[in-house]
Amino acid sequence: MRERHARHGGLAQAGLALEELFPSSDAALAKRLAPRVADGSYVFAPVRERRAFLGGKWRHVYRASLADTVVLFVLARALTEVVAPVVSERVYSYRKGRSSRQAVRDLGRFVKAHRAQVRDVRARGLHVLRRDVSGYGDSIPVGETSPLWPLLRRALERAGYAPNDAFTRLVERALRPSVVRLDGTLERAARGVPMGSPLQPAVCNLYLDALDRRLAALPGGFYARFGDDFVFVHPAVEAAREASEIVAATLAELDLTLNAEKVRDLFWSGAGRHPAQSVSERQRGTTHVEYLGERVAFDGTTTPSEKKLRRLRSELQSRIVASERLLGDASLEDRLAALVRATNGALDPRSDAAVSDALELWIDGSDRRKLAELDHWVALTLARALSGQGGVRALRSAPPRFLREHGLISLVARRRRHGGA
């Protein structure tokens, strides 16, 4: 905690004084906390509600005292170990050895297996359900009748903790804190694991267990969940419809709601055609699926999502335009060499001058069609900067082959050299 606060300068935000985080105080603090935590008598102070601009929007976050935060981190580490064995293997979030990238890779392997199994190109196609729970962490019921408690107690008992064990009681109290609201009122939380609580990831993994089990049990399909973002894929429209009904019924049981803005029903195929039979009226055809920040093509290859590619192109274009202005009256040969160096450095994740998404493009860029499109865009942008002409006419002055001969990187060739598809 001391290192994190020092690195991010969050001491004042957290309402802490620097002397509270001196290394010499650690042992004394631990000795005072340990007996009360061990016998379950530790009492959490109310958390304070705050507003913070996170992920592009205002959110409610909750600040605990320094001592409570230390205890919560210890509880979270133990609770994560308790919950891990009972969470479905189809859950990829907040788990050791699992990641969003692994979920995307597994999705790619599933579509490759489908293509290998269905030889007739016209018969290929997968029904895809994309779903997201509205305000998931903030919406989980924590009142006395919440479905969370039976789930949590079963996981704790499986790990050897009795219902009246000190650890069990402490976890339950930590998940239902008193909250000092923005207007100064004090109330007991009835819904939501406080954002910022280190307990939230383990609880979020556990609470949708019924949904995980039901969707994973549908034969012949693919299911993955990361936090509250989940995808179900199946070649049969009947199975996809059943999955959609399971989602609606299970979320109703859990007192949760779907994020209507993120509901997607897709028919995934090489041609991106509309299916003969649809899961819903809103289902549309597509040649790719975006999941967890990556774009998966129907051949199983990947690139960063369209949003990330737009950001990369915007940053790279700004870099090229700024470099061209700085070169001023330099000769065409010098300008060409400088712009090629700047572009290559921007696309090389090993370079200090790399753009923000260069590493993801390096790791996740296996879709040769998208890489070829990006190669063409880079060449066109450089040609416009060098020639001063707009549109594709600029390529007459500096065609892609000419730029490659002068050292411009090819993303397709780079992928091929490094063993990509």
Summary of the structure (lengths in Angstrom):
residues: 421
radius of gyration: 26.3
end to end distance: 42.9
largest distance: 80.0
contacts: 1280
relative contact order: 0.10
helix: 52%
strand: 15%
